[in-house]
Amino acid sequence: MEKKSFLQSGHKGSLFSAFLYFDISFMVWVLLGPLAVIIAQEYGLDAAQKANLVALPILGGSILRLVLGYLTDYIGPKRTGQLGLGLTVIPLVIGWQFADSLSNVYMVALMLGVAGASFAAALPLASRWYPPEHQGLAMGIAGAGNSGTIITTLFANRIAQHYGDWHIVFGIALIPIVITFIVFSLLAKDSPNQPAPKKLRDYGNVLKQKDSWLFCLLYAVTFGGFVGMSNYLTIFFNTQYNLDPIRAADFTTLCVLAGSFFRPVGGYLADRLGGIRMLMVLYGVISLMLLGVSTLPSIGITTTLLFIGMMGLGMGNGSVFQLVPQRFQQEIGIVTGIVGAAGGLGGFFLPKILGNLKLSTGSFTPGFLILSGIALLCIFVILIVQKEWKRTWIGEGGKVSALRVEEPQIQA
């Protein structure tokens, strides 16, 4: 039977809805990234406190992705997405009207994690409509919703400066959330190929699989690196190069652009060249770019290195999630939540590494060196596991094929 083209094989309304939901939610999730510079000036925060401010939303997203991943399998991705959008209103209202102390801002930061948890519903909504040969591109398009970061870095500080109050940014963010809820409710549709609802013990069964932990590590570096950098780079440019909040956010936008729009490219190339090959090359590029940034060169060189590095992180996200739904076809909702949570944890620790080491050493160099080493470690991990992957579920040339053996048993 002739295979259908990408546009013929799935549900365009659900794919667009998944992208829009993820895009606007991501916009909300990283609101405190650019605003952190303004808030830090208001409260006189040190480097570690700034890192906490941008890391807490990522931690909240990491925790709540497990919840939304479970709900995605139990009530379906559409209703889970509607619930996620509805809950996102709460921290926005609090940030707009009631965040009048640092402790309240920290609370809002943690609650913004519900927007980051959108990942666990958006990707299964898209993925379940598409056959294996188009999984990489479908997941890449839906995952390109991380481009919502660009909206935030471009406009958050400008709006705050225009109104003379950063709180108003949270109020204005309510508008696209409401619009997205309406569009999502009208266009999104759950795939008829819904797996049976999973029980809590199914999470434990998935975690017994070695590959789930490996994907967690790989995604903690790619997605964690992307979202962590997206949230922290405004602080970095402001601190290292003395840029004002708007210019610092603009330089962050330049770096984020690459990672946002190249995620589908990573999934597309992984479909054709093989996820293993793509990831090994991308981790190598990421490691080299971060090594260059650690020398703290001129702002032009730094921006160029970060642009390429963020491109690698974005493509890496697409490449990882080209592999995940093939390896765990029946547990995609659970695994998406688990792996997504790991990605969030990676994003939580990245600002902490950079911020705490900056506070203790007075330089960003040690932090970027550590991050470069972590990316290099991923290459060695893939080199070790690729034989087993190719033997069990990766076909010739490194491309994904059907799982050819039973789930591998983990040795005690």
C-alpha positions in Angstrom: 0.0 0.0 0.0 1.3 3.4 -0.9 2.1 5.6 2.0 0.1 8.8 2.4 1.9 12.2 2.3 2.3 14.1 5.5 -0.7 16.4 4.9 -2.9 13.5 4.0 -2.0 11.2 6.9 -3.1 13.2 9.9 -5.5 15.8 11.3 -4.5 19.4 10.4 -6.8 21.0 12.9 -5.3 19.1 15.8 -1.8 19.7 14.6 -2.4 23.4 14.5 -4.1 23.4 17.8 -1.2 21.5 19.4 1.2 24.1 18.1 -0.9 27.0 19.2 -1.5 25.6 22.6 2.2 24.9 23.1 3.2 28.3 21.6 1.0 30.5 23.8 1.6 28.4 26.9 5.3 28.6 26.3 5.0 32.4 26.0 3.4 32.5 29.5 5.8 29.9 31.0 8.9 32.1 30.3 7.4 35.5 31.2 9.8 35.9 34.1 12.8 35.3 31.9 13.1 38.8 30.5 11.1 40.4 33.3 13.6 39.1 35.9 16.0 41.9 35.1 13.4 44.5 36.0 12.1 42.6 39.0 15.7 42.1 40.2 16.3 45.8 40.1 13.1 46.4 42.1 14.0 43.9 44.8 17.8 44.1 44.7 18.4 40.5 43.9 21.8 38.8 43.8 22.9 36.3 41.1 21.5 33.3 42.9 18.1 34.9 43.6 17.8 35.9 39.9 18.5 32.3 39.0 15.8 31.1 41.4 13.3 33.5 39.8 13.7 32.1 36.4 14.2 28.5 37.5 11.0 28.1 39.6 8.6 28.1 36.6 10.7 25.4 35.0 10.5 23.3 38.2 6.8 23.8 38.4 6.4 22.7 34.7 8.6 19.7 35.4 6.4 18.5 38.2 3.0 19.2 36.6 4.0 17.5 33.3 3.7 14.2 35.1 0.2 15.1 36.1 -0.8 16.3 32.6 0.9 13.3 31.1 -1.3 11.0 33.2 -4.4 12.9 32.4 -3.6 12.9 28.7 -4.0 9.1 28.7 -6.9 9.1 31.1 -9.2 11.8 29.7 -7.5 12.5 26.4 -5.2 15.3 25.2 -8.0 17.7 24.2 -9.7 17.9 27.6 -6.3 17.9 29.3 -5.3 20.9 27.1 -8.5 22.7 28.0 -7.8 22.1 31.7 -4.2 23.3 31.3 -5.3 26.6 29.6 -7.9 27.2 32.2 -5.5 26.7 35.1 -2.9 29.0 33.4 -5.3 31.9 34.1 -4.7 31.6 37.9 -1.0 32.7 38.1 -1.5 35.4 35.5 -4.3 37.0 37.6 -2.2 36.7 40.7 0.9 38.1 39.0 -1.2 41.0 37.6 -3.1 41.9 40.8 -1.5 40.4 43.9 2.3 39.9 43.4 3.4 42.7 45.7 6.3 41.0 47.5 9.2 38.7 46.5 7.6 35.7 48.2 4.4 36.3 46.1 6.5 36.6 42.9 8.2 33.3 43.8 4.8 31.7 44.2 3.6 33.0 40.8 6.8 31.7 39.3 6.2 28.2 40.6 2.5 28.3 39.5 3.5 29.3 36.0 4.7 25.7 35.6 1.2 24.8 34.6 1.8 26.5 31.3 5.1 24.6 30.8 3.2 21.4 31.5 1.3 21.9 28.2 4.0 19.8 26.5 2.5 16.6 27.9 -0.8 17.2 26.2 0.2 19.1 23.0 2.6 16.5 21.7 0.4 13.4 22.1 -2.5 15.4 20.5 -0.4 15.7 17.4 1.5 12.5 17.5 -1.4 10.1 17.8 -2.8 11.3 14.4 0.4 10.4 12.4 2.0 7.2 11.3 5.6 6.3 12.2 7.2 7.7 9.0 5.8 11.2 9.8 6.2 11.2 13.6 9.4 13.4 13.6 7.9 16.1 11.5 4.5 16.1 13.3 6.2 16.2 16.7 8.6 18.9 15.5 5.8 21.1 14.2 3.8 20.8 17.5 7.0 21.2 19.5 7.9 24.4 17.5 5.5 26.0 19.9 8.5 26.8 22.0 8.7 29.8 19.6 6.3 31.4 22.1 9.5 32.4 23.9 10.2 34.9 21.1 6.9 36.7 21.8 7.9 37.1 25.4 11.5 38.2 24.9 10.4 40.8 22.2 7.5 42.3 24.0 7.5 41.7 27.8 10.0 44.3 28.8 8.7 46.8 26.2 5.2 46.5 27.6 6.5 46.8 31.2 8.5 49.9 30.3 5.6 51.5 28.3 3.2 51.1 31.3 5.9 51.6 33.9 4.8 48.5 35.7 5.8 44.9 35.0 2.6 43.5 36.6 0.6 44.6 33.6 2.4 42.1 31.4 0.6 39.3 33.2 -2.8 41.0 32.7 -2.2 41.4 28.9 -1.0 37.8 28.7 -4.6 36.7 29.6 -5.9 37.8 26.2 -4.0 35.3 24.0 -4.7 32.6 26.6 -8.5 33.1 26.2 -8.2 33.2 22.4 -6.2 30.0 22.4 -8.7 28.3 24.6 -11.5 29.1 22.1 -9.5 28.0 19.0 -8.3 24.9 20.7 -11.8 23.9 21.8 -13.1 24.4 18.2 -10.3 22.7 16.2 -8.6 20.1 18.4 -9.8 16.5 18.1 -8.6 13.4 19.9 -7.3 10.7 17.6 -9.5 7.6 17.3 -6.2 5.6 18.1 -6.4 6.5 21.8 -4.6 4.0 24.0 -6.4 2.6 27.0 -6.1 4.8 30.1 -3.0 4.0 32.1 -2.9 3.3 35.8 -0.3 4.7 38.2 1.5 1.4 38.2 2.1 1.8 34.5 4.4 4.7 35.2 6.4 2.4 37.4 6.5 -0.2 34.5 7.8 2.5 32.1 10.4 3.6 34.6 11.7 0.0 34.7 12.7 0.4 31.1 16.3 1.6 30.7 15.5 3.5 27.6 13.1 5.8 29.4 15.9 7.0 31.6 18.2 7.4 28.7 15.6 9.6 26.9 15.2 11.6 30.1 18.9 12.4 30.1 19.0 13.3 26.4 16.0 15.6 26.7 17.2 17.1 29.9 20.1 18.5 27.9 18.3 19.5 24.7 15.0 20.9 26.0 16.4 21.8 29.4 19.2 23.6 27.7 16.7 25.4 25.4 14.2 26.6 28.1 16.9 27.2 30.7 18.9 29.4 28.2 15.7 31.1 27.1 14.9 32.1 30.6 18.4 33.0 31.7 20.0 34.7 28.7 18.4 38.1 29.4 20.1 38.1 32.9 23.4 36.9 31.3 23.4 39.7 28.7 22.4 42.3 31.2 25.0 41.2 33.8 28.0 40.3 31.5 27.6 43.1 28.9 25.7 45.7 30.9 22.8 45.9 28.4 19.5 47.5 29.5 16.5 45.2 30.0 15.0 45.7 26.5 18.3 45.3 24.7 19.3 42.3 26.8 15.9 40.6 25.9 16.4 41.5 22.2 19.8 39.7 22.1 18.1 36.8 23.8 15.5 36.8 21.0 18.2 36.5 18.4 19.5 33.4 20.1 16.0 31.9 20.8 14.9 32.3 17.1 17.2 29.5 16.0 16.2 27.0 18.6 12.5 27.7 18.1 12.2 27.3 14.4 14.7 24.5 13.9 12.9 22.0 16.1 10.8 20.7 13.1 14.0 20.6 11.0 15.6 18.3 13.6 12.6 16.0 13.6 12.4 16.0 9.8 16.1 15.2 9.4 16.0 12.5 12.0 13.2 10.9 10.0 15.5 10.6 7.1 19.0 10.4 8.5 18.3 8.6 11.7 17.9 10.0 15.2 21.1 8.5 16.5 23.3 10.2 13.9 21.5 13.5 14.3 21.8 13.5 18.1 25.5 12.7 18.1 26.3 15.6 15.7 24.0 18.0 17.5 25.5 17.3 21.0 28.9 17.8 19.5 27.9 21.2 18.1 26.3 22.2 21.3 29.3 21.3 23.4 31.7 23.2 21.1 29.5 26.3 21.1 29.2 26.4 24.9 32.9 25.9 25.2 33.4 29.0 23.1 30.9 31.0 25.1 32.8 30.0 28.3 35.7 32.3 27.1 33.3 35.2 27.4 34.3 36.9 24.1 32.8 40.0 22.6 29.0 40.2 22.5 28.9 39.7 18.8 30.8 36.4 19.0 28.9 35.3 22.0 25.6 35.9 20.3 26.7 34.0 17.2 27.9 31.0 19.3 24.7 31.0 21.3 22.6 31.3 18.1 24.3 28.1 16.7 24.1 26.4 20.1 20.4 27.1 20.5 19.8 25.9 16.9 21.4 22.6 18.0 19.3 22.4 21.1 16.1 23.1 19.1 17.0 20.4 16.5 18.0 18.1 19.3 14.5 18.4 20.8 13.0 17.4 17.5 15.4 14.5 17.1 14.8 13.1 20.6 11.0 13.1 20.1 11.4 11.5 16.7 12.7 8.5 18.6 10.5 8.5 21.7 7.0 7.8 20.2 8.5 4.9 18.2 10.2 3.2 21.2 7.1 3.7 23.4 4.2 3.6 21.0 1.6 2.5 23.5 2.8 4.6 26.4 3.4 7.9 24.6 1.3 10.0 27.0 3.1 8.6 30.1 6.5 8.8 28.5 5.9 12.3 27.2 5.2 13.4 30.7 8.2 11.6 32.2 10.7 12.7 29.6 9.2 16.2 29.5 9.5 16.4 33.3 13.2 15.5 32.9 13.6 18.2 30.3 12.1 20.6 32.8 14.5 19.5 35.5 17.4 20.2 33.1 16.0 23.6 32.5 15.7 24.2 36.3 19.3 23.3 37.0 20.8 25.3 34.1 20.1 28.7 35.6 21.0 27.4 39.0 24.4 26.3 37.7 25.1 29.6 35.9 23.7 31.8 38.7 25.3 30.1 41.7 28.7 29.7 40.1 28.6 33.3 39.0 27.9 34.3 42.6 30.6 32.1 44.1 33.3 32.7 41.4 32.4 36.1 40.0 32.4 34.6 36.4 30.1 32.8 34.1 33.0 30.7 32.7 32.8 27.7 35.1 29.1 27.4 34.5 29.4 27.3 30.7 32.3 24.8 30.9 30.2 22.4 33.0 27.3 22.7 30.5 29.6 22.0 27.6 30.9 18.9 29.4 27.3 17.6 30.0 26.6 17.8 26.3 29.8 15.9 25.5 28.7 13.2 28.0 25.6 12.6 26.0 27.6 11.6 23.0 29.4 8.9 25.0 26.0 7.7 26.3 24.7 7.3 22.8 27.8 5.5 21.6 27.3 3.0 24.4 23.6 2.3 23.8 23.3 2.5 20.1 24.2 -1.2 19.5 21.3 -2.3 21.6 18.9 0.2 20.1 19.8 -0.9 16.6 19.4 -4.5 17.6 16.0 -4.0 19.1 14.1 -1.1 17.5 16.3 0.9 15.2 16.4 -0.3 11.6 19.1 -0.1 9.0 20.9 3.3 8.6 19.8 4.3 12.0 16.2 5.0 11.0 13.4 4.0 13.3 11.6 0.7 12.5 9.0 -1.3 14.3 10.0 -2.6 17.7 11.3 -6.1 16.9 11.6 -7.6 20.3 9.7 -7.5 23.6 10.5 -4.7 26.0 14.1 -5.1 27.1 14.4 -6.3 30.7 16.5 -4.2 33.1 19.1 -6.1 34.9 19.0 -5.8 38.7 
